[in-house]
Amino acid sequence: MEKKVIQYIEEQRILEAGDHVLIGVSGGADSLALLYFLDKFADQFHIAIGVAHLHHGLRGAAADGDEAFVQNFCQERNISFFSRQRNIQEISQTEKISVEEAGRKERYGFFRAIAEDHGYNRIAMGHHINDQAETMLMRLIRGTGVKGVSGIKSSRDNLYIRPFLCLQKKEILNYCEIHKLAFRTDATNFQRDYTRNKIRLDIMPMILEINPRAEVHFNEFTKIANEYEAFFEKYVDQIEDRILAKKENSVVIDRDLWLREEPVVQKEILRRSIFKFKGSLKEIEYNHITAFYSLLKSDKTIWEIHFPHDILIMRRYDRVIVAEKQKVMGSIILPKQILPNKTYLFSKERLILETKFVSQDEFRKKRSFFSKEMENHSEKYFDYDKIKGILVLRSRQSGDYFYPTGLAGKKSIKKYYIDKKIDRNQRDEIPLLVTEAEVLWILGYAINQQYLADDDTKNIIRVTYLMLGEKCDSRYSGNFG
């Protein structure tokens, strides 16, 4: 195994003589084996190593034991050890993100901080072939392109390295057994609350029954995808600066040059225009890019489209601009009746709304693949039998109320807006899906728990929405699903 890893490191060129390598170690088999390996071959590679451990504050005494175990392991071998304790559950609730995402964010932030403060130029992680397969499947289930299925990289940003990506989990466990590495086991790895665990515990075993080498084949596929992606990225890098121009507070797209490229390149340029402006693609989904793409390909010369995180994209004749959403005084949304199995385009409100009856099987499949933290914020499922009056889309009205998820009792919409510190000038332009005075959904914000569909619901209605630009042509409604 050691020869295999050494060869992989040399082929991928992920270590150089003189590197200072910080190893992220949880105490589990993967990270402990990586620490043992890099410590054993540090002189051969001419590197110095250190260890960083993040205590997530989630598992009480077990987590304390993990930290003490890793610290003692390092002290016995005279390896520099750094640790930090964070309340991941609290961070998750405060930032309104999943526990998984909060943990990942804090881990990487901690590792980077230690690396910068103590002169480490590499951060080593213990990912392996099985992680690669799980990641690829998870991204495919969520929805992804070639970039997503290219998976975990052996090195990223000239900082993060993964020397064990050539190994299967069983090889690492065997290595631990041979060298008597008494690694720690995290009990949460066996809980099905998280999507990755469901894939590892339920889906992968079924796939491996069909082909025991499936994980290896998945890994081979990610290598092929990586090669395609590298070629594609290199081409787009060469043309990006000719098509996109970064201004002080915006990014400008040269539409004439953009139109000369193939559709796959055009869509990547649009993704990059948003990233170039915002520095992130958080919550930018495939349907956002296709909406942007359809409008830019059209002959319409004046339009706007609004994306998450206050991103405004607009065309004004020959100018196509990605900029910050302008603060517009709220305008009242007049009541509009909403019927099942319809797609509505409200041009004034810059909104597409779709309703559709779905079967209990379809609903259950959705829930089985996606845990609560991964639910689509623009897609909700309601029990249609509980809706006694007509469904209406409108602005707030005096007396509006709902039953927020996670809280006992009802809450007025006015009080909710105040608690959320929503600008009073913007409150009238927030769309509400209501029946009489009871609000089912504050679009983009909160939902009424009393109307949610469950496994016993007979008539389930799915409601999805997408915020668009002003004066959008109705012929584009079909592009947003």
N, C-alpha and C positions, 0 to 999 in steps of 0.2 A: 504493500500500500504506500509506503513512504517513497519508494522509487517512482510510483505513479504520480504522486503529488509533486515531487521535485521536478519531474518532466513537464507536468502541467504548468507549474510556475515559470519554468524556463521558456516554454512555448508561448505562453500568454504574456511573458515579460512583465509580471506584476510585482516583482521585487528586484531591487538593484542594491548593489553594495553601498553601504552607508545609510540605508533607510532606517528611520525610527518608526517602528510599527506599534500602534496601539491596538490591542485585541479586545473586542467586546465579548465578555465572558459572563454568561448567566449562571453557569454551574452545571448546565445540562451536558449531555454526551457530546454534541457537536462542537460547542465552543470550548469545552475542556480538552477534547482531543486536539483541536486546533492550537490551543495554548501549549499543550505538551509537545506537539510536533514542532512548532516554531521555536520553542525554547531549546529543544534538542538540536535543531539545525541552525540556530542563530549564528554560530561561528562560521559554519559552512557558507551561509548566505551573506555573512559580514553585516548583520543587522543588529539593532538594539530593540528590545521589546518592553512593553508595559501593558497593564491590564486595566480596563474600565468596567465597572459593574454598576448597573442602575437598579436600585431597590424600588419596586413599583408601588409598595405600600398596599398591596392587594391581598396577600395571603398570610398576614400575621406572622406567627412564629416560624412558619415554613420559609417565608421570604427572609426573615432574620437569619435562619440557618444557612440559606443559600449564600448570603453575603459573607457570613463568617467562614464558610467552607472555602470560597474563592480567595478570601483574604489570607487564610492560613496556607492554602496551596501556594500562593505567591510568596509569602514570608519564608516558607521552607526552601524556596529556590532563589530567594533574593531578587524577586521581580517587582518592579514598581507597581503599586496598586492604588487605584483611584475609585471612589464610590460616591454615590449621591442617592438620597432618598426623596422620592416624590409621591404625592397622593394622586395617582393616575385617575382614580374614580372621580375625585373632586374636579380635576382638570377636564375630564370628559364632560361632566355636567356643566361646568362654567363655560367651556368653549363650544358646547353642543355638538360634540363629535363622539364617535364610538370609542370605547375603551381601547380597542385595538389600535385605532389611529392615534389616540392620545399617547399610548405607550410607545408607539413607533416614533412619534414626533419628539417626545422627551428623550428617548434613547439616542437618537441621532443628534439632537441638539447638545446633549451632554457629551457624547463622543467628540463632536466637533470642538466644543469648548475646551476640553482637556487637551486635544491635539494642538490647538492653537496656543494654549497657555504653556504647554510643556514641550513644544518642538517636535511633535510627531507628524510625519508627512504621509503616513499610511494608516488607514483604519481597517483592520482585518475582521471579517465576519465569517461565521461557520456554516453558511448555506451550502447545500449539497444537491445532488440530482433529484431527490425526492421533493425538496422544496421547489425546485425548478418546475417539476411536473404539476405540483399543486398550484403554483402561481399562474402557470399557463391556463389551467382549467378554470381557475377562479376568474381570470380576466376574460376568458371566452364566455363564461356564464354571464358576467356583468355586461359584456359587449365591448369589443376592442378591435383594433386593426392590427396590421403587421407589426407595428411598433410594440404593441402590448404583448403579442405572442412571442416576440423575440426574447422575452423573459428577463431573468436576472443576469447581469453582466459579470464577467470575471473581474473587471475593474470599472470604476465609474468616477468621473470628475477628477481623474488623476489623484484620487484620495482613497476611495473605498476599494478594498480587494477581497476576493473570495477564493482562497486557495483550494477549498474542498469541493468546488463545483464539478470536479471530475469523479467524485465518489458517490456511491449509493449509501443510504443510511446504514444498511447491514454491514458494510465495510467499516464504517466508523464505529459501530457497536463492537465489532470484532476486534478492532484496534484497541478500544477501551478495555476489553476483556484480556487481551494479550499483555497489556502494560498495567493491568490492575488499577485502572482509573475509576474510582468509586464516584461516578458522577451523580448529580442530584436529578430528581424527576419532578417536574411541575405537574401537579394534579389537574390543573386547568387545561392541559393539553388533551385531556380525555373528556372534556365537556363539549357538548354539541351546541353551545350558545353562539359560537362563532362560525362563519362560513368556512374558513380554512379547516377548522376541525371536522366539520361535516364532510368535506372533501377527503380529508386524510382518513377518517374513521369509517366512512360509509361508501363513498363513491370509488376511491382508488382500489379498495379490496375487490370490488366487483369487476373493475377494469383489468386488474391483475389476474383474475380468474380466467379471463378471455385470453390474455397474453401476459405471461409473467415478466416479459421484458418491456412492457408498455412504458414504464418510466424512462427507460434508456432511450426508447424511440422518441418520446416526447422531448427529451433533452437534445437528441439529434436534430429534431425539427426546429427547436429554438436556435440551434447553431445555423441552420439554413436561413431561417428568418433574419438572424443577425447579419448574415452576409448580404442579403437583399436590402436590409435596412441601411447598412453601411454604405452601399452603393447609392441608394436613393438619397440618403442624407448628404452625401458628398455632392451630388448633382444639385440639390436644392440650395446647399450652402453657396454654390457658385453663382446662382441667379438671384438669391434673396435680396442682396443689397441693391440690385437694379430695379426690383419691383417694389420693395418696401423702404420707406424713408422715415426715420425716427425724428420727430419734431420735439419741441419742449414738452408739450402736454398731449401729444397724439402720435399716431402712426398713420402715414398716408400711403395708399395703395395705387400704383400705376395700373389702372384697369386695362389699358391697351396692351401692355406687356404681359399682364396676367392672362389675358384671353388667348395668347399665343401658346400657352402650355397645355399639356394633357390634363384631364380632370383630376387624376390622382395627385399631380403636382399642384394644381390650383387649390385643392382642399388643404394640402400641407402648408401652402403659403398663407392661407387664411388662418390656420391654427397658429402659425408663427407670428402673424400680425397681432393676434391677441396676446400671445406670450411676450412679444417684443414690447407691447404697451404695458401690460399688467405684471409681467414677471411670473405669471402662474397661469395654469389652465384649470384651476380648481372649479369643479361643477360645470365645466364646459363639456357638454356631451356631444355625441355624434349628430343628434338632431339639430343642435345649435349650428354646427358647421354646415350641414346640408341646407338649413334655412338661409344662412349667410351666402352660401354658394348659389342657391337658386335666385336670390334677389340680385346678386352681382352679375349673374349670367343674363338676366332679363334686360329688356329695353327700357325699364322704368328709370328715369333720371333723378327722381327725388324720392327718397325713402329713408326710414330709420328702423333699426332693430335693436332691442334692448336685451342684454345678456346678464347673467348673475354678476354680483359684485360691482354694480354700477357701471358696467361697460356699455357704452353707446357706440353703435356703428351706423354711419349715415353716408348717403350719397347725395351730393348736390351737383348735378350735371356731370362734369368731368372729374370732380373730386370725390374720392372715397376715403373716409376718415374713421379711424378707431380712436375713441376719446372717452373721457369721463362723462357719465350720464349727467345731463343738466338737471338741476333742481327745478321742477315745474310745479307751480301751484296746483293743488289737487282739484280735479274736476269731477263733478258728481257723475256716477254711473247710473243711468236710468234703468229701472227694473226690466229684465228681459226673461221671459219664461224659458226654461231649459227642459227639453224632452229627451227620453232615452234614445240611444242609437242614432245620434245626430252629431254633426260637426259644425260648430259655430265659429265664424270669423267676425270679430267685433273690431272694425278698423279704427274707430275713434278711441277705443280703449286699448288698442294695440295687443289684442288677445285672441288666441285660438283656444277653443274649449271643445273637447270631444267627450261624448258619453256613450257607453256601450254595455249591454248586458253580457256577462261572462258566466261560464259554468263553474260549478263548485270545484270540478277537477282542475280547471285552469287556475282558479284562485289558490288551491292547495299547492299546485306546482310552484307558483310564484313564492308562496310562503316557505316552502321546503328548501328552496335554493337561496333565499335571501333572508338574513337575520334582520332584526328591527333596525339596527344602526345603518343598514344599507338600503332601506326603503327609498324609493324615488320620491323626492320632495314634490315633484310635479304630477304624481300619480297616486290616487287614493281609491279604495274600494268601500262601498257603502251597502248597507242592508236596505234594499228598496222598499221592502214591506213595512218598514218603520216610518217611511215618509208619508204622512197622511195628507198634507196639502200639496200644492204644486211647487216644483223647484223653480227658484228665481235667482238670477245673478244681478246683483245691485251693490250700491254703496251702503255704508252704515246708516242706520236710522235709530232714533231714540227708542230705547227699550230692547234693543237687540241683545241677545245673550247666547251662551253656549256652555257645554260641559267639557272643559279641557281634559285631555288625557293626563293621567297622573295626579289629578286633583279631585277631591270630594266636593260635590256640589257645583252649582252653576256660577258663571262669572259674566258680568256685563262686558260687551265689546268696548265700551268707553273705558272701563277699568283696565281691561287687557291692554289697550293702546297706551294708557298712561304708564302701566307697569313696564311695558316694553320700550318706553321712551320714544315712541314713534312721533315724529314731527306732526303737530296738529295741522299743518298746511298740506300734509301728504295723506292724511287719514281717509279723506273722501275718495281718493283714487285707488284704494285697496279693494279689489273685487271680493265680494262675499257670496257664497252659495248658501241660500237660505230656504227654509220653508216657514212661512209666516214670520214670526219674530225670532225663531230659533235658527242659529247659524250652524250649518254643517261643516263649513270649511272657510277659514280665512286664507285665501289663496296665497301661498308663499310663506305662511306663518303657522297657524295652529288648526287643529281638527277637533270635532265634537266626538268624544269617545262613545256616546250613546248610539251613534248611527253607523259605527264601523261594522263591516262584515266579519263573520267568524265561520267556523267549520259547520255551524248549524244553519247558516243563512240559505234560504231557498232561492231568492231572487237578488243576485249581486249586480250592482251597477258600478262600472269603473269610470272614473272621471279623470281626465288628464288635461293639462293646460300648458301653453307656451306663450310667453310675452314676446310681442313683435314690435316692429316700428310703425309709426303713423302712416296712414294712407296705404296700407298694404293691399295689393291686388288680391281678390278672392281666389284667383286661379292657383295661388300657391298653397291653399289650405291643405291640399292633399299631400304636401311634402313633409308635414309635421306629425303625422300619425296620431 
